[in-house]
Amino acid sequence: MENARFARSLFLYGMKLLPSRRYDLWASTLLFVDLVLGHLGSFMAHQGLYAPAASSSAIGIGVTTAALLLALLLCMRKGYRWAKILYVALFVLGVLTLPLTYATLFATPWATLRYVTHFLVQFVASIFILEGFRADKRAVGTTA
């Protein structure tokens, strides 16, 4: 009986999802929207990749980074555990390096608003990922 219920919960879109899949979809969607809005904000402010004086190597690094992050988000969306662990580790690393970039992040009100918004979205996505890990443990019947 338990196996049949577990098998039914594997279907997507219109059927019940596994609890962890629901969290994975929310996290990857939030992070994808954050990536798109971040690039849109940089484009509107003419910063980063979209700065008039951006060098070709800076543009190449930025495009490569965005492509790798997009690939990571797609792997998270498919449910790969390594991708979720890697994202949470990169988020923690980014939080730990905050004191090194403090002066540049809070230089203007626009930069501060963008940074705080990105941080909050990424924090919520990390919570969704961790909740997905907990939901996986509960679905298997082990205690956290």
C-alpha positions in Angstrom: 0.0 0.0 0.0 2.8 2.4 0.9 4.7 1.6 -2.3 1.6 2.3 -4.4 1.1 5.7 -2.7 4.8 6.5 -3.3 4.6 5.5 -7.0 1.5 7.7 -7.5 3.3 10.7 -6.0 6.0 10.6 -8.7 3.8 12.0 -11.4 4.2 15.7 -12.3 1.8 18.4 -13.4 -1.8 17.8 -12.3 -0.9 14.8 -10.1 0.6 14.8 -6.6 4.3 15.5 -6.5 6.8 14.1 -4.1 7.3 16.7 -1.3 10.9 17.2 -2.3 10.0 17.7 -6.0 7.6 20.5 -5.0 10.4 22.2 -3.1 12.9 21.7 -6.0 10.5 23.3 -8.4 9.9 26.3 -6.2 13.6 26.8 -5.5 14.7 26.5 -9.2 11.9 28.8 -10.3 12.8 31.4 -7.7 16.5 31.3 -8.7 15.7 31.4 -12.4 13.6 34.5 -11.9 16.4 36.0 -9.8 18.9 35.3 -12.5 16.7 36.9 -15.2 15.9 39.9 -13.1 19.5 40.3 -12.1 20.6 40.5 -15.7 17.7 42.8 -16.5 18.7 45.1 -13.7 22.3 45.1 -14.9 21.2 45.9 -18.4 19.0 48.8 -17.3 21.8 50.2 -15.1 24.5 49.6 -17.8 26.6 47.6 -15.3 28.5 44.3 -15.4 28.2 42.6 -18.7 26.2 45.5 -20.1 28.6 48.3 -19.2 29.8 50.3 -22.1 33.5 49.8 -21.2 33.1 46.0 -20.5 36.0 44.1 -21.9 35.5 41.0 -24.0 37.1 38.8 -21.3 34.7 40.2 -18.7 31.7 39.5 -21.0 33.0 36.0 -21.7 33.3 35.3 -18.0 29.9 36.7 -17.3 28.2 34.7 -20.0 30.0 31.5 -19.0 29.0 32.0 -15.3 25.4 32.7 -16.3 25.3 29.6 -18.5 26.8 27.4 -15.7 24.3 28.8 -13.2 21.5 28.1 -15.6 22.7 24.5 -16.1 22.9 24.1 -12.3 19.3 25.4 -12.0 18.1 22.9 -14.6 19.9 20.0 -12.8 18.2 21.2 -9.5 14.9 21.2 -11.2 15.4 17.7 -12.4 16.1 16.7 -8.8 19.8 16.0 -8.9 21.0 15.9 -5.2 24.5 17.0 -6.1 23.2 20.2 -7.8 21.2 21.1 -4.7 24.1 20.5 -2.4 26.4 22.5 -4.6 24.0 25.4 -4.7 23.6 25.6 -1.0 27.4 25.3 -0.6 27.9 28.2 -3.0 25.3 30.3 -1.2 27.1 29.7 2.2 30.4 30.6 0.6 28.9 33.8 -0.8 27.5 34.7 2.7 31.0 34.1 4.2 32.7 36.3 1.7 30.3 39.2 2.2 32.7 41.2 4.4 35.2 41.3 1.5 32.7 42.9 -0.9 30.8 45.0 1.7 32.1 48.4 0.4 31.2 47.8 -3.3 27.8 46.2 -2.6 26.4 49.1 -0.6 27.9 51.9 -2.6 24.6 53.2 -4.0 21.0 52.7 -3.0 20.2 50.9 -6.2 23.1 48.4 -5.6 21.9 47.9 -2.0 18.4 47.2 -3.1 19.5 44.7 -5.8 21.9 43.0 -3.4 19.3 42.6 -0.6 16.7 41.4 -3.0 19.0 38.8 -4.5 20.1 37.7 -1.1 16.6 37.2 0.2 15.5 35.3 -2.9 18.6 33.0 -2.7 18.1 32.6 1.1 14.4 31.5 0.5 15.5 29.1 -2.3 18.2 27.6 0.0 15.5 27.0 2.7 13.3 25.3 0.1 16.2 23.0 -0.9 16.9 22.1 2.8 13.2 21.5 3.3 13.2 19.2 0.3 16.0 17.2 1.9 13.9 16.9 5.1 10.9 15.9 3.1 12.9 13.1 1.4 13.9 11.8 4.8 10.3 11.8 6.0 9.1 10.1 2.8 11.5 7.2 3.3 10.5 6.8 6.9 13.7 7.9 8.7 13.8 10.6 11.3 15.8 13.7 10.9 
